[in-house]
Amino acid sequence: MQYFYCYYLETTTYDVVILDWMLPKLDGISLLKKLRRQKESPPVLLLTAKDSIENRVEGLDAGADDYLIKPFAFEELLARLRVLVRRQTDIQCDTISVADLIVNFSTRKVIRGGKQIILSGREFAILEYMLHNKGIILSRDKIEQHIWSYDFEGASNVVNVYIRYLRQKIDDGFEQKLIHTVRGSGYVLQENL
């Protein structure tokens, strides 16, 4: 079991890691310390039923960026995750604009050219990932790994399909296209290519 935790953390990049203190075979604190020894390490929210001050201090000193005690309100977990992602990406507000596209991550509101656009959960997740990586070419594999779980066995063109959905909603009807294909490499969101 220990091998699987380490394997997943070492082979993929994450925006945030939610780590439980009391894992089977390997405790979360040991895994956290191992994670912090890596060259690049994502923010970690330690989620646990251990609620003493000593436990909180131990978790934070071991390298946790935040500490949340069970039971918790789901809204609070989401808010804490948004804060950790903002810190990670140096985004100081919940809104990003590219050209006339405005996206608010807290309200999940998407506006282009003054018109609100309704996106599915997956479409929004892909758009959010692309916005946080604006100007960076994202391969289909990278998008799939970031948006879908490891056990997902979808069609090989699932990313292409969702990019097409996004283009229909974000770019169709606008002269300036924001979502671009880079042949042989993947997709990029930027004002001009």
C-alpha positions in Angstrom: 0.0 0.0 0.0 2.8 2.4 0.9 4.2 1.9 -2.7 0.9 3.1 -4.2 0.7 6.3 -2.2 4.3 7.2 -3.2 3.9 6.1 -6.8 0.8 8.4 -7.3 2.5 11.3 -5.6 5.7 11.0 -7.5 4.4 10.3 -11.0 1.8 13.1 -11.4 1.7 16.8 -10.6 -1.2 17.9 -8.4 -2.6 21.3 -7.6 -3.3 20.3 -4.0 -3.0 17.1 -2.0 -5.6 16.2 0.6 -3.8 13.8 3.0 -5.4 11.9 5.8 -3.1 11.4 8.9 -4.3 7.9 9.6 -3.5 5.9 6.4 -3.1 2.1 6.5 0.5 0.9 6.6 2.0 4.3 6.3 0.9 7.3 8.4 0.1 10.6 6.7 2.9 12.4 8.6 5.6 10.1 7.3 4.2 10.4 3.7 4.0 14.2 4.1 7.7 14.3 5.2 8.7 12.2 2.2 6.6 14.4 -0.1 8.4 17.5 1.2 11.8 16.0 0.4 10.9 16.0 -3.3 12.1 18.8 -5.6 8.6 20.0 -6.4 5.9 19.6 -3.8 2.3 20.7 -4.0 0.4 22.3 -1.2 -1.0 19.7 1.3 -4.1 19.9 3.3 -3.9 17.5 6.3 -7.4 16.1 7.0 -7.7 14.3 10.3 -9.8 13.5 13.3 -6.7 14.3 15.5 -7.8 17.6 17.0 -5.3 18.4 19.8 -3.1 21.5 19.6 -0.1 19.1 19.7 -1.4 17.2 16.7 -2.0 20.4 14.7 1.5 21.7 15.5 3.0 18.4 14.5 1.1 18.3 11.2 2.0 21.9 10.3 5.6 21.4 11.4 5.8 18.3 9.2 5.0 20.4 6.2 1.2 20.7 5.9 0.0 24.0 4.4 -3.3 23.7 6.2 -5.0 21.4 8.7 -8.7 20.5 8.8 -10.3 18.5 11.5 -13.1 15.9 10.9 -16.0 16.3 10.9 -16.0 19.3 8.6 -18.3 21.3 6.4 -17.8 20.5 2.7 -18.0 24.2 1.9 -15.1 24.9 4.3 -13.0 22.2 2.6 -13.7 23.7 -0.8 -12.8 27.2 0.5 -9.5 26.0 2.0 -8.7 24.2 -1.3 -9.3 27.4 -3.3 -7.0 29.3 -1.0 -4.2 26.7 -1.5 -4.6 26.7 -5.2 -4.5 30.5 -5.3 -1.3 30.5 -3.3 0.2 27.8 -5.6 -0.6 29.7 -8.8 0.0 33.2 -7.4 -3.5 34.2 -8.2 -4.7 36.7 -5.7 -8.3 36.9 -6.7 -11.0 34.4 -7.7 -11.4 36.0 -11.2 -9.2 35.6 -14.3 -9.7 37.4 -17.6 -8.4 36.6 -21.0 -9.4 39.0 -23.7 -13.2 39.4 -23.1 -13.5 36.1 -21.3 -14.1 36.5 -17.5 -14.1 33.4 -15.2 -15.0 33.6 -11.5 -13.8 30.4 -9.7 -15.9 30.9 -6.6 -19.2 31.4 -8.3 -18.2 29.3 -11.4 -19.5 32.1 -13.5 -18.2 32.3 -17.1 -18.8 35.4 -19.2 -17.6 36.1 -22.8 -18.5 39.3 -24.6 -20.9 40.2 -21.8 -22.9 37.0 -22.2 -23.0 34.3 -19.5 -21.9 30.8 -20.6 -23.1 27.7 -18.9 -20.5 25.0 -18.7 -20.8 21.4 -17.4 -18.5 20.4 -14.5 -15.9 18.8 -16.8 -15.9 21.7 -19.2 -15.4 24.1 -16.3 -12.6 22.0 -14.8 -10.8 21.9 -18.2 -11.2 25.6 -18.7 -10.0 26.3 -15.2 -6.9 24.1 -15.8 -6.2 25.9 -19.0 -6.6 29.3 -17.4 -4.2 28.5 -14.6 -1.8 27.4 -17.3 -2.5 30.2 -19.8 0.0 30.3 -22.6 1.3 26.8 -21.8 0.7 24.0 -24.2 -1.1 21.2 -22.5 -1.0 17.7 -24.0 -4.1 15.6 -24.2 -2.5 13.2 -21.7 -1.8 16.0 -19.2 -5.3 17.3 -19.4 -6.8 13.8 -19.1 -4.6 13.0 -16.0 -5.5 16.3 -14.4 -9.2 16.1 -15.0 -10.1 12.4 -14.8 -9.0 9.9 -12.1 -6.4 7.2 -12.6 -9.0 4.5 -13.0 -10.8 6.3 -15.8 -10.9 4.2 -19.0 -12.6 6.5 -21.4 -12.3 6.9 -25.1 -9.0 8.0 -26.4 -10.6 11.1 -27.8 -12.4 12.2 -24.7 -10.2 15.3 -24.3 -10.8 16.3 -28.0 -14.5 16.0 -27.5 -14.5 18.3 -24.4 -12.2 20.8 -26.1 -14.7 20.8 -29.0 -17.6 21.5 -26.5 -15.5 24.3 -24.9 -14.7 25.9 -28.3 -18.4 25.8 -29.2 -19.3 27.6 -26.0 -16.2 29.9 -25.6 -15.1 30.7 -29.2 -18.0 30.2 -31.6 -19.4 33.5 -32.7 -16.3 35.5 -31.6 -13.7 36.7 -34.1 -10.8 36.2 -31.6 -10.3 32.6 -30.7 -8.9 31.7 -27.3 -8.5 27.9 -27.4 -5.9 26.8 -29.9 -4.6 23.5 -31.1 -0.8 23.1 -31.4 -0.4 20.2 -33.8 1.3 17.2 -32.3 1.5 18.8 -28.9 -1.9 19.6 -27.5 -3.9 22.7 -26.7 -3.2 26.2 -25.4 -5.5 29.0 -24.1 -4.2 32.4 -25.1 -5.3 35.5 -26.8 -3.0 35.2 -29.9 -1.2 32.3 -31.3 
